[in-house]
Each structure stands twice: as structure tokens, then as C-alpha cells.
Amino acid sequence: MQLAALVGSRGLLPLGEYLGRYQTAGAGWLARLYDFPTLLWIAHPDWLLTALPLAGAALAILLILGVGGRVVPALLWLLYLSSVVAARDFFYYQWDNLLLETTFLAIFLPARGTLAGAIRRRPLPEPSPVVVFLLRWVLFRLLFESALAKILYGREDWLTLRGMTYYYETAPLPSWGGWLVQQQPLWFHQGSVLYMFLVELLLPFFIFLPRRFRIAFFLLHLPFQISIGLTSNYGFFNLLSLVLSLLVLEDRDLEGAARLWRRLRRRAPAVGAAATQQGAAPPAPAAGAATPAGRPGVGGPAPAAPLPWPRRMLRHAPWLLAACIVPASLMEASGYLLRGTAFDRALVRARALYAPLRTVNVYHLFPGIVRQRIVAEIEGTQDGASWVPYRLRYAPGDPGAAPPMTWLHNPRFPFNYSFFTLGRGRRDVEYLENLARRLCCDPGAVAGLMEPNALLESRPQALRMSYYRYRFGTWSDLR
């Protein structure tokens, strides 16, 4: 829902201007569409930038209700890809890639079954084992590649076990949950790093082991993701990781959890193993076997009608998918070990074939941590003497205000702006110039990004940036 404010005609990275420059570069329309895959090439008025996310929300409701079959997740993937590509830097994050990759694989899950049927405990179709493997493979890569990145590129932060002592206050959007945990002693933060390596480096291999190992993975991975969600502001990232971890369980694990819940609520005693098969159809008699009436079955059940060719092709699609995704993902991960080599440069051309679609990605959560948080605060003046800060919503600034918890919401502009002081060069120039232009000439366009400010109702005579070191206080500071 931030799309129009960020890339609309009055946004910080106007989509229309960018597409215009892209067209004048001389590439053909097919090459432009593949390099920048978005439906907004057709049209990109501001109202459509609001309508497109609303259409995605409506499709998500249909998906929950089990309406529309495989068409719904396919459309969801296409709409979200169109949105994140159009928003460029503001949506170029790993949780967006994870959602795209997961949604694409979800297209190949069973299309039958509704929410009402699940509530009534009707038997649901089994997913393809290949698709289940690919979704587990995504979860494995998310965790293991992140641990690998920390070992290779963050030794001074992670291998010394000190990374968590400053992680919370230098996170892109600090939170009051992180402030609370920051107050803990050194041994707690060192133990947190060891727990992180346990979950990201060792436990991912449990995903592909027998059931008991997978249950152990789930029980240790669950508090890991919950603790991150309670101490940081990464939107839906941790929730999506938890949803993926459900795929390591089996139906009987969830049935066992339901029976335990009923016992805790002192309801009827747990049903036996035989009751879990309630509603399943009895096995058909084999050819020549005696029927309940004592007569031999004549040839068994009638042969099923042949499937139409589109459905036959779809049955083989997961294998083709695995043959493409697994080598591509291994090639992505190889960049950690081969970065800068001639072989890595040769792989760049192969990656270009699928990279624009963002459906096979590499993950590297916090390979290194910034040890000091420097905040660049924009200030405006009407008289050249008194300066008033423009404070971004959700961003650190006022030391008298607690850092917020944004929960599932992910405010894209302050998150992206937090990287400005890391010296990324020209990557931040365009949107900062547009922000200054809006503040001076069209403050209403960016009023929704800022805390209430009298200067937003008028035009400042000048702007400047002041730089501060932002840190968490202690319990004594709070008192």
C-alpha cells in the first residue's frame, strides 16, 4: 500500500520517469520486459499503483477460501513481482525475494480443497513430494546460506560472539523489543549467537532427515523466529519463515498437537490412531477378491478416464521445476566461495537468464553488522536561524520517544533510508534529491512519510542534514 507514495508521479522514485529513461536506452520491448518484468509497462497512473495491491489482497482472500485453483497463486506471484520490480530499491530486499520464490512454488501445490472443507475435516489432496522438497529446500537455503555468509564475511562480529551486543541498536529499524533485550548481560548475547549458529548452520540438515529430526528442527526453529519477530522490525519475514517450517511436519504431528490441545482443555480423550483415518474411503477390492456379498469382484474398479494433456503435463512439471531450481540455487550459493574468480564472472551470464524474475535467490541475513548507528536527520528553516527536524515515521530520531514495533507492517522508506549513512554512493542520490524537491516544492506528497511538522504546511527557505550517533540507553537512563 506504499507503492503510490514511493513510485507514483509525486513519489521519491517516480516510475513513469524511470520507464521513460529505460525506453530511450534503445532496447527492444521484449528485452525491456524481461529485464524489468512488470505489468506497469502497460500503464502506471497513481490510481493503478493503489489498485494493484488491493487486487493482490482480494486474490489472497480467494486463495484462503480455496477459490480459483492454481490461477490465484500464479496471479499473486505476477502482481507481487510487478510491484517489487516497479518499486526498485524500496522493495529490493530478501523477504520480497523469499515471498516471490515461495509463491511461485505454491502454484504447483494442490489446487483443490477449501477452507470450509478443512474446517469440516474433509480429506485434502496430497501435495507432490517434489514440490514439498523444493519448499523445504528454500527453507534450508535461507538458513544455511545466511550462516555461511556470517562465517565468510562477518568473522569479527559473529565468530567472536559479540555481534548481538550491538545488533539491536544498529538494526535498520530499531524496536523497543530490541531495547529490552539489549539490556541483558554479555553471556546472554554470546549464547544468542551460539543459538543462532545452531539453528542456521546445523539444524537445517535435519530438514531432510527422518521425522524425529524434523520435529526437533521445528521445535528449535520456532522460538528462533519468534524471538527475532519480537525484537526487530522485518515485516512478514519471520512469519513467512515459520510458515515454511510447517512443511517439515507431517499430518500426524499436527493431529497430535490437536489432541494435546484438547486434553489441555479437558475435552474428550484423545482419539486413537484408527480415528485419524475417519472419513477415509475403504480400500477397493482387488481383482478377483471376494466382495462383501461373497461374489468375486469383476476386474476391480473401472479404469479411470485418461487425463487431458494439460493435466498430464502438469503432473511432470515439479520434476522439470526441480531440475531447473536446484542447479540454479547451487550456482547462486557458489558465489560465496567463488566471488571475484574467473569462474564466478562466467556464471554471471547464466544468472542473467533467471535473475529478473527473482524466483531463485541467494540469502545472506546480516553477514556483518554496523557497530555504530549514524542517523542523518533532515532539517528545515524559515529564517536561517532556527532549524526544525523532519522526522521520518518509524525511524529513530527523537530520544524522548521509544523506538516503535511495526509488527507485520514494513515501512519501506525509513528502512531504505537507514542505509544512507553507510556510504552507498549514487544509489541513494536520486530518491534523496526527489525528497528534497518534494519538501521544498510539494510537501503534501511526502507528508505521509513524516511525523507532523509545521514546515510540511509551508515551504522551507533552506534544508540541511545533521548527523547524530544514535544509541540505546540503559535502565538508569530510562529512570
N, C-alpha and C positions, 0 to 999 in steps of 0.2 A: 504493500500500500504506500510505500515511499517512492515508488517509481516515478510518478509525475513530478514530485518535488525535486528529485535529483537529476532527471534527464529530460524533463519537459522543456517547452520553449523558453521558460524563465528559470530553468534549473541550473545546476552547477556544472554539469557536463551535457549540454543540450544535444539530444540525439540527432535532430534534424541537421545541425551544423556538421556533426561528425559524418553522417551518411553523405552529405553533400561533398565533403572533402574526399571521402572514400571513392565516390563516383568519378571525381575529376582525376583520380590517380591513374585511370586508363584501363583497369582490369575489366574483363567481361563480366556480365551479370551473373553467370554461373559461378565463376571464381569468387566474386564478391559474396554471393550467398553462402558458399561453402566456408570461406574464411570468417564470415560474420553471420552465422546462421540465426536469423531472427525473422519472425513473421512481420515485424515492424518495418521491413523494407517496403511493404506494400503501402502502408500509411502509418503515420505516427503523430496524430493530433493528441493534445493533452488528455482529452476525454477517453481516448483509447488506452492510454497508459494507466488510467484508473480502471477501465472496464476489463482489461486483460487479467489483472489479479483477481477481480471479482468473479470472472468466468472460471478461473482456476479454483476458487473457493467453492463455487457451485458444483464443479466436477468432483471435488474432493468429497462433498456430501453424497453425491451419487455413488462414488466408489465405496464409501462406508455402507451404504444401503445395498450394495451388490447389484446396481443397475448399470447396464451398458456394456458389460463384458470387458474384453481386453481393450476396447476402443478408449475407455475412460483413462486408464493409466498412460496409454500412448499419447492422448491429448494433453494430459497433465505434464508429461515429460516435455512435449513440444512447447507448451505455453511457458513452462518454467525456464527452459533453455532460451526461449525468445526474450524473456525478462532479464535473465542474468547477463546474457550477451549484450543487450541494449544498455544495461546499467554500467558496463565496463568495470572500472576499478572498485566501485562500491559493492559489487556482487562477486568479486573475483576472490572468493575465499574457499577454504577446504570443505566447509559444511555445505556450501552450494554444490560443489562437485560431488560430495557424498550423496546428497539428495538426488541429483541427476542420475548418478550411477545406480542407486538403489531403485529409483522409479523406473528406469529403463529395464532392469531385470524383472521388476514386478509385472511388466507387460506379459511375461511368459509364465506367470503363476496361473492357477486355475481361474477361469472366468466365471464359473458357476458358483452358486451359494449366495445367500443374502444374510443381512443382519438378523432379520426375523427368523430365518432358518437356524442360525447359530443359537439364538436365544431358546428356540424350541428343541435344540439338540438334535437337529436332523443331521444325518451323516453328510459330510462335506467331501468334495473330491480331493484326492491326494495330489500334492504338487510334484512336478518332475524332480527326481533326485539330483539331476544335473543342475537345475536352477537353484535348488536348496544349497548344493555345493558352491555355486558361484556366489550366492549371497553370504555364505559363511566365509568364502574366500575374500570378499570385500572387508568383512569384519577383521579377519586375520591380517590383511594388509594394513588396514587403518591403525591397528595397534603395533604390529611388529615393525612396520616401516617407521613409525614415529619413534620407537625405541632405538632403531638403527640410526636415525638422524641425530638423536641426542648423543649417542656414543661417538659418532664420527665428527660431529660439528659442535657439540656442546660439552666437551670434556671438562672445561673449567667450571661449568655450572652444575653438571649432573654427576660426573664421576667423583667430584669432591663432596657430594651430598649436601651442597649448600644452596642449590637452585631455588628451593622452596622458601628460603628465608627472605627473598626479595621478589618472588614471583607475584605475590598477591597485589602489592602496591604498584608494580610496573606493568601489570596486565593492561591491555588496550582500554578496557572499561572497568576500572576497579569497582568493587562492590562492598557493601557493609558486611556481607558474609565472609568475604576475604579479610576484612579488617579484624573480625573476631578471631579468625584462625591465625592471623599474623601475630597475635599476642602470645601464642604458645611458645614454650621453650625450644631450644635448639634441637634437643633429641627428638622432639615431635616432628620437626621439619625434616630431619635426616631420615626418620622412619617413614615419612611420607614418600621420600624419593625411593627408598627401597621397595615400598609397596607398589609404587608406580612401575618400577622395573619388573617386579613380579608379574603384574597384570599385562604389561606391554611386551615384555621380552620372553617370558617363559610360558605363561598361561595360553597365549594364542595357539600353541601347538596342541593344547587339549581340545581345541575345536574339532580336530579331525580324529580324535581317539575315541574309544568306546564310551558308552553312556555315562558311567560314573565320573569319568574325567570331565565330560562336558558339563555335568551338573556342578562339579567343583568350579569349573571356569565361570559358570553363570553366577554362582553364589559369591565369588570374589570380584567379578566384574561389576555386579550390580551396585555394591556400595561405592566402588571406584567412580562410576559415572554419576551417581547421586551426589557424592561429595564435591565433584567438580561443578555440578549444576548449582549447588548451594553456596559456592564460594566464588563464582565467576559469572560473567555475562556473555555467554556464547549462543544465545538464542536456542534453536531447536537441536543444536549439535549433539548434546548429551542424550536427549530424548531419542533421537534417531539411532544413536549407538545402542541404546537399551533395546529398542525395537529389533534391531538386527540380532542382538544377543538372544532373543527369544527363539531364534531359529536353531540354536544348539540343543533345545529341549525337544522332547517327544510328547505326543498326546498324553501318554500315561503319566508323565511328570506333571502336566497341568491338571490332570484328573486327580492325582494325589494331592496337589496343593488345594484343590477344591474340597476334597474330602476332609483335609486337615482344617480348612476354614469352617466347614460345617460342624466338625467336632468342637472347635473353639466356641462356636455359637450354640453348642449344646442342642443341636438338632438331631435328626435320626442318625443312627450309627452308620459308619462308612459302608458303602456298598462294596461287595466283593468283586473280584476280578471278572466274574461272569456277568455282573450287572453292567460293566463298562461296555459290553457288547450289545446292550439293549438297543433295539432299533435296527440292528444289522440284519440283512436278509439272510435266510438259511441257505446253506450251500446247495447248489443244484445237483441232482442225482447224476452220477456218471453214466456214460452209455452202458446199457445192459444191466444197470443196478436195479434192485427192487424198489418200486415206488411205495408210498405209504399204503396203497391198496393191495400191494403184493404183486402187481404186474410189472414186468420189466420195462424200463424206460426205453422208448423207441428212439435210439440215436442221440439221446441227451437233448439239451436245449437247441432250439433252432439257430442256425448260424446267423450272426449279426450282419446287417447290411453293410456293404463296403462304405468306408468314409469317403466323402468328397475330397478331391485332390487338394484343396487349400488346407483342410484339416490334417491330411496326411503329411503335407509339407511342414505344418506347424509342429507336428509331433517330433520331427527331426531337428527343428530349429534350435533347441537347447544344446545339442551336440555341436552344431555349427557355431553357436554362440561361444561355447567353452573353447573351441579350437581357435577362436579369434581373441577372446578376452584374456585367457591365461598367458599366452606368449606376450601379448601387448603389455600386460601388467608386470610381467617379469622384466621386460625391456625397460619399462618406466623405472622400476626399482634398481635396475643395474646402474642408473645414473649416479647413485650414491657411491658406488665403488669405482666407477669408470669416469667420473667427472673430469673434464679437461683433456681426456685422452683422444687420440685419433678415432678410436672405435666409438666413443661417445658422440663425437661430431658426426660420424656416419649414421648413427641412429637417429639423429635429429630429423633427417629427411623422412625416415619411416614414421616417426611420431607425428609428423605434419599431416599424415593421412587421416588420423582419427582425433587429434588434439582439439580441433574446433568444436567437436560435439561433446567434449568433456564427460564422456561415459566410461573412460578408462583413465584413472588418475594415479598420482603418487601422493602419499600423505606424509607429513613431517610436522607434527604438532610440537611447537616450541623447541626446535633444535638448539637454540640458545636463548638466553633471557637478558633483557636490558636491565642493567643494575641500578640505574637512576632514571626516574621519570621526569623529563623536562616537558613542561606544558607551555605551549605558545598561545598566549591569550590575545585576542584582537581587541583593541580599544578604539573608541571614537571620541571626538571632541567637537564642540560648537564654537569655542572661543580660543582654542590653542593653549589653554592653561589647565583646565580640569578635564580629566580623561575618565571615561566610563567604560568598563569592560563589557564586551558582548560575550555572554557565557552560553556555551552550547548546552542544550538539553542532554542530560545523561552523562555529560563529560565532567571530569574533575576540574575544579576551579575554586569555588568558594570554600575556604577551610572551615567555615561555620556550618556547612551542610554535609550530611552523611553521604558517602558515595551510594548511588542507587542500585537496587536489584531490578533488572529489566525482565527477568524470567524468560519466557519464550520469545518476547519481542527482541529484535536485534536492530537498534538504531544505527543505520549504516554510515551516515555521515560522521558522527563523532568517533565511531570505531575506526574508520579510514583516516580521519584527521589525526588520530593519536600517533600515526606513523610519520607525521610530517617532520618531527624533530630528529628523526633517525637519519636524515640526510639522503632521501631517495632521489634528489635532483629534480629533473624535469617532469617526473611522474606526477608531482603534486602541483606543478605550476598552473596548469590550465584551470583546475577547479578552484584554486585559491584566487586567481585573477578574476574569475567569474563571481566568486563570493564577495570580493572587494567591490566589484562593479555593482552587484545587487545591493549591498549595504549602502552604497553612496547614491544610487540612482533608482533603485526599485526595492526598498527594504521589505515590502509586503511579500515578495517572492520567497524570502528566507526567514520570515518571522516564525514559521512553524518549527524551524531548527533551533531557535534561540529561546532562552529564558526571557520573560517580559522585560522590556527595556524601553525607556522613554525615547532613545535615539531611533528606535525602529519606527516611530511615528513621524519622524522628520528625517532630514538628510544631514549627516555629519559634515563638518568642514574638512576634516582630515581623519585618517586612520593610522594606527601604528600597531606593532606587535611587541608585547612584553613577554619575557621568558622567565619562568619560575621553576624551581625544583619542587615537585610535589611528593610528599611522603606521608605515610600513615603515622598518626600519633599513637600514644600508649594509653593505658587505663588512667594514669596520672594526668595526662593531657586532657582526657575526657572530663575528669573531675574538675 
